[in-house]
Amino acid sequence: MKGKLINRNMWKYVDWFLVVIIVILVGYSLLSILNATASPFTGDETTFAEFIANLDLSTVGMQFIFFLIGLGCMFVVMLIDYHSLAHFTDWIYWISIALLVAVLFFGSTQNGTSGWFMIGNRGFQPGELCKILIIIVLAKTFADKTEGNEDGIQTLGDLFPLLWRILIPVVLIAAQPDLGTATVYIVIFVVILFMAKPSLKVVLCLLAIVGVIIAAYLIYSAQENNYVWRRVLAFFNPEAEVVQEADATMQMDQAKMAIGSGQFFGKGLFTPGALSQLGYVPESQNDFIFAVTVEAFGFLGGIILIILYFLLIGRTFMLSLRARDDFGAYIIIGVAAMILFHVVENIGMNVGILPVTGIPLPFFSAGGSSMVMNCIAMGMVISVDMRRQRWQGQ
């Protein structure tokens, strides 16, 4: 049944619990970013003016502006009936591919990855936008196979049309090279496939394909001896000569030191002598914001942050169970899988149990592209949930 593109009568169906959790996460993150970017405090600051002079208000201010933009985008997306997107998935897919191809040839290189378009002194990552677009495409493609079909994905013939839609963007992102983001796409695909009730034959085939892709990419990375290979090798064999020469474990080691120094209750914000204050934690407001947060707020602060993510992700998965159709359910599942992987990978690399990949912590790491796109993604989730039942005018 076709729905209206915009319906303004559905505000009473908004899941405000998700919105509140996101606002709390962002508020928590602004404190951590302010702490991470501040100039070192000596303890001799006696006036308010001296205290403010040490703070980098520009970074936290821009993050707050990006959140307001993201929040506005979230509410706009809520108004859009997700069923209307189903008619444009082919366009959405090929626009995504065009963006990923364009950034390879015309993008700017940041931290070894040519995945950025620069607008003035600000960067935009098409890969962040394409995560959302590919979720929509995959949701529609899977729904076409499973809607009204209780058997789910049972044959390899059902699997292959889905595979090429994910393999093309994964290859393009891996070519940047950005192994972390490519892995996010694969995880989204696998989680949606799992929810589509695949047969054992399909699962085994998929595992074989993923294994071959990963092995081929690692062999290529090893031959090129690029930063992806050094980061993977640093995780599995930190004593390797190439790792030691590149000091590839430095980021992880210093993050773990900061986390350990926070102990249970933390050192507090803007504490003189804190490792994050002295610049020992790399990318302290981005990739390693979790380490900075735990140093300041301790194990207790880290647990509170994890609980907030548990509530956000758990609630999101729960909403998929009451979605009106498979298309909506797969959109929610895709977004939940994306957020879950980001959280697990980012915290994992901060505590040293997963390789460093540069994956940001959703709604927490500083960065405009990530903040706005995550808000849009959650807007899609709420949009689906708002339309979980029929209403007058739909």
Residue pairs with C-beta under 8 A, 6 or more apart in sequence:
1 83
1 394
2 83
2 84
3 81
3 83
3 84
3 387
3 394
4 81
4 84
4 393
4 394
5 80
5 81
5 84
6 79
6 80
6 81
7 79
7 81
7 393
7 394
8 79
9 391
9 392
9 393
10 78
10 79
10 386
10 387
10 391
13 385
13 386
13 387
13 388
13 391
14 78
14 382
14 386
15 315
15 319
15 381
15 382
15 385
15 386
17 315
18 312
18 315
18 316
18 378
18 381
18 382
19 74
19 382
21 308
21 311
21 312
21 315
22 312
22 363
22 375
22 378
24 308
25 305
25 308
25 309
25 312
25 362
25 363
25 364
26 67
26 363
26 364
26 371
28 293
28 304
28 305
28 308
28 364
29 63
29 289
29 361
29 363
29 364
29 365
29 366
30 60
30 63
30 64
31 269
32 285
32 289
32 292
32 293
32 296
32 364
33 59
33 60
33 63
33 285
33 289
33 366
34 55
34 56
34 57
34 60
34 269
35 269
35 270
35 276
35 277
35 292
35 296
36 276
36 281
36 284
36 285
36 289
36 292
37 55
37 56
37 59
37 60
37 284
37 285
37 366
38 54
38 55
38 56
38 270
38 277
39 53
39 54
39 55
39 56
40 54
40 272
40 277
40 278
40 279
41 54
41 270
41 271
41 272
41 277
42 272
43 272
45 51
45 54
51 270
54 270
59 285
59 366
62 368
63 366
63 367
63 368
63 371
66 367
66 368
66 371
66 372
67 371
67 375
69 368
69 372
70 371
70 372
70 373
70 374
70 375
70 376
71 375
73 372
73 375
73 376
73 379
74 375
74 376
74 378
74 379
74 382
75 379
76 379
77 376
77 379
77 380
77 382
77 383
78 379
78 382
78 383
78 386
79 383
80 383
81 383
81 387
81 394
82 327
82 328
82 331
82 380
82 383
82 384
82 387
83 327
83 387
85 92
85 136
85 140
86 140
86 143
86 327
89 136
89 137
89 140
89 141
92 133
92 136
92 137
93 133
93 134
93 137
93 165
95 133
96 129
96 130
96 133
96 134
96 137
96 169
97 168
97 169
97 172
99 126
99 129
99 130
100 126
100 127
100 130
100 169
100 172
100 173
101 172
102 126
103 114
103 115
103 116
103 117
103 126
103 127
103 176
104 114
104 172
104 175
104 176
106 117
107 114
107 115
107 116
107 117
107 126
107 176
108 114
108 116
108 117
108 118
108 123
109 116
110 116
110 123
111 358
112 177
112 226
112 227
113 176
113 177
113 178
113 358
114 176
115 125
115 126
115 127
115 173
115 176
115 178
115 181
116 123
116 124
116 125
117 123
117 124
117 125
117 126
118 124
122 368
123 369
124 368
124 369
125 369
125 370
127 173
127 176
127 178
127 181
128 369
128 370
128 373
129 369
129 373
130 169
131 181
131 184
131 185
131 188
131 338
131 373
131 377
132 335
132 373
132 376
132 377
132 380
134 165
134 166
134 169
134 185
134 188
135 188
135 331
135 334
135 335
135 338
135 377
135 380
136 331
136 380
137 165
138 162
138 165
138 166
138 188
138 189
138 192
138 330
138 334
139 192
139 327
139 328
139 330
139 331
139 334
140 327
141 161
141 162
141 165
142 153
142 162
142 192
142 193
142 196
142 326
142 330
143 325
143 326
143 327
143 330
145 152
145 153
145 158
145 162
145 196
146 152
146 153
146 196
146 197
146 326
147 325
147 326
147 327
151 197
152 196
152 197
152 198
152 199
153 159
153 162
153 193
153 196
153 197
153 198
153 199
153 202
154 198
154 199
154 202
155 199
155 201
155 202
156 201
156 202
156 205
158 202
159 198
159 202
159 205
159 206
162 189
162 193
163 206
163 209
166 185
166 186
166 189
167 213
169 185
170 182
170 185
170 186
170 213
173 181
173 182
173 185
174 182
174 217
177 221
177 226
177 228
178 358
179 217
179 221
179 228
179 357
180 345
180 357
180 358
180 359
181 359
183 341
183 345
183 357
184 338
184 341
184 342
184 359
186 210
187 337
187 338
187 341
188 334
188 337
188 338
188 341
190 206
190 210
190 337
191 333
191 334
191 336
191 337
192 330
192 333
192 334
192 337
193 202
193 206
195 320
195 329
195 330
195 333
196 330
198 206
217 228
218 229
218 232
221 228
221 229
221 232
222 229
225 242
230 242
230 243
230 246
230 248
231 248
231 355
231 356
231 357
232 355
233 240
233 242
233 243
233 248
234 240
234 243
234 248
234 249
234 252
234 355
234 356
235 252
235 354
235 355
235 356
237 243
238 248
238 249
242 248
243 249
250 282
251 282
251 283
251 287
251 288
251 356
252 349
252 352
252 356
253 352
254 275
254 280
254 281
254 282
254 291
255 281
255 282
255 288
255 290
255 291
255 349
255 350
255 351
255 352
256 291
256 350
256 351
256 352
257 275
257 280
258 274
258 275
258 276
258 280
258 281
258 288
258 291
258 292
258 294
258 295
259 290
259 291
259 294
259 295
259 302
259 350
259 351
261 267
261 274
261 275
261 295
262 294
262 295
262 296
262 297
262 298
262 299
262 301
262 302
263 298
263 299
264 298
264 299
264 300
265 297
265 298
265 299
265 300
266 294
266 295
266 296
266 297
266 298
266 299
266 300
266 301
267 274
267 295
267 296
267 298
268 296
269 296
270 277
271 277
271 296
274 295
274 296
275 281
275 295
276 284
276 291
276 292
276 295
276 296
281 288
281 291
281 292
281 295
282 288
284 291
284 292
285 292
285 365
285 366
286 360
286 365
286 366
286 367
287 346
287 349
287 356
287 358
287 359
287 360
287 365
288 350
289 361
289 364
289 365
289 366
290 302
290 305
290 346
290 347
290 350
290 361
290 364
291 350
293 301
293 302
293 305
293 364
294 301
294 302
297 304
305 364
306 347
309 339
309 343
309 362
312 339
313 336
313 339
313 340
313 343
316 332
316 335
316 336
316 339
316 378
316 381
317 332
317 333
317 336
319 332
319 381
319 384
319 385
320 329
320 332
320 333
320 336
321 329
322 385
322 388
323 329
323 331
323 332
323 384
323 385
323 388
324 384
324 387
324 388
324 389
328 384
328 387
328 388
329 384
331 380
331 381
331 384
332 380
332 381
332 384
332 385
335 377
335 378
335 380
335 381
336 381
338 377
339 362
339 374
339 377
341 359
342 359
342 360
342 361
342 362
343 361
343 362
344 354
345 354
345 357
345 359
346 359
346 360
346 361
346 365
347 361
348 354
349 355
349 356
349 357
349 359
360 367
360 370
362 370
362 374
363 371
363 374
387 394
